Amino acid sequence: MGGAYAFAAVPLAFAGAGAWPATVVDRGATPWDPTLRLADWSTYTWRVEVQGGPEPGSTVPGLWSQASAPASRRIVPDPPGGVTLGSATVVAGQVEVRFSSVESLDGGPAGSFRVDVYRRTPDPTAGGPVGSYAAPELRQPDGSYLLRDTVVPPSGTTYVVEVTDPLGRRGPRVVVGTVT
């Protein structure tokens, strides 16, 4: 297994009944990059070994224990927030719906964020869903998101976007633009 290894001296106190609890706080900093943080949607696994103190009258450190059973933790961010206001512009017989997000909408190994787009027309019987897309399908090189709706609706139609994270948690529905 490759990667970096971190060692920390953690004082332990025997809690009885065979338990030796320890709390290790990972502040994310590393010697080579103090800004490094644990990545959202990633699972991290740790194993622990402890080294005994020196024998009485010796300065030689004691033996290392067997490695513990692995303990894992998945970093799950807060549920998605809403996207930011964008635009809905008729271009060459279709509507370009653009918006941005403060969040990256990148679910990493947990899966993709979903972007559901709805059309609300002045006539309530004519609106409805435009489609549901994996966020990477809509992401543009500048980090914004672009959807092309091939149905050109009447003036006054609004486009609403709702984001769902890989765990199925939904953000608020946000009106991102109105066709004029």
N, C-alpha and C positions, 0 to 999 in steps of 0.2 A: 504494500500500500504506500503510495507516494504522498507527498505533501509536507506540510510543516508540522513540527511537533512543539508543543509548549509545555514547559514544566513549571510548576509553582509549588512552593513550600506552603502547606496548609496545616496549621496546628489542629490537631484532633483531640477530642476529649471523649473518653469512654462513656457511653450513655446507658450502659447496662444491657443485659440480655443479648450480648453479642453484637450490638450496634455501635458503629463508629461513624456517626454522621459528619459530613463536611459540606460546606457551602463554598462553591467556587463561582466568583462573579467574573463573567467574560465581558470586559468593556470594549472588546472589538479591536483594540489597538494591537499592532504587531511591531516588532523592531524595524521592519522594512517599510511599513506604511501605517502611520498613526491614525489615518482616517478610515482604515478598513473596518467594515461592519459586517455582521452576519447578514446574509442575503435572504430577503423575504421568499417564502415558499420553498426554502431548502430545508432538508433534514440533516442534522448534524449528529454524529455518534461519538461518544467518548468511552474510553476504558481507563481505569485508574490503577496505578501501581503505587505502592508506598515503600519507602526505604527506611529500614530500622536505624535507630541511632547507634553510635559506637558502643561496643562492649565496655564495661567498666574498666578504666585504666588504659583504654585505647583511643586513638584518634581516627582510626579507620572506620568509615561509615559502615553501617550494617547491611544486611542482605536486602534485596528487593523482593517484594511479595509477588505472588501470581497476579496477573492482570484480572481486574474485576469483570463481571459480566457487562456487556455493553449497555449503555443508557443513551437513548436518543431523544432529540427534541426537534420538532418542526417549527420554524419561524413563520407564524401566520400573522399578516398585518390586519389592521382594522378592516371592516367591510368597505366596499368601494364607495367613494363619494361621487357626486354628480360630475358630469363633464362640464366644460366651460362653453359659454355662448359662442356660436359660430355663425354660419351663413347657409342659406338655401338659395342658390342662384340658377336660373334657367340658362343653359349653355348648349347650343346645337341640339335642340330637341330632347334634352334630358335635364334633370335637376342635379346639380352638384351640391351635396350636403357636406359641409366641412365643420369640424369642431376639434377641440383639444381636450386634454385631460392633465390635471396636475400629477396624477399617478401615472406610472409607466404602463399599466394594463398588460404587464408581462407576468404570467403565472409561473414561469420557469418550469421545473419538473412536475409541478402540481397540475398543469394543464393550462388551457387558454382562457382568457377572459372572453365573455360573449358580449356583443354589442347588438341590442335589439333596437330597431328603428321603426317608428310609427309615423304615419301621415294623418294629420287632422285637417280635414277640409271644412270650408264654411257649411257644407251640407253634411251633417253627421252620418248619413247613410253611405257616403262615398269614401270615407277615410278608412284607416285600418293599418295592419302591419305592412311594412315594406320588406322586412327580412330580418334574419338573425345571422350574425357573422362572427367568426373568430376575429378578435381584435387585430392580430397580425395581418389579416387579409386587407384591412382598411388603413393600416399605418403607412404614412408617407415618410420619405427620407428626412423631412424637417421635424418629425415627431407628431405632426397633426394627423387627423383621421379624415378620410374622404370616401364618401359613398356616392355612387351615381345611380339615381332613380330614373328608370326609362319611361315612367309615367309622368307626364307633365300635368300637374294638377292646376286647378284654378287659382287665381290671385287670392291671397289671404290664407293659403294653406300653410300650416306650421308643421315642422318636423320635430319629433320628440325622440330622445335617445335615452336608453336605460342600459346600464352596465351590470353584468353579473360576473362575480369572481369564480375561480375554479371550485370553490366549495358550494356554489349555488346561492351565495348571498347577493342580494340585489341592491344597487344604489338607487337614488331617487331618479324619477323621470324628469328630464330637463328639456325644455324647448330650446333648440339650438339655432333655429332660423325660420324665417317666414318668406314665402314666395310673394314677391310684389308684382 
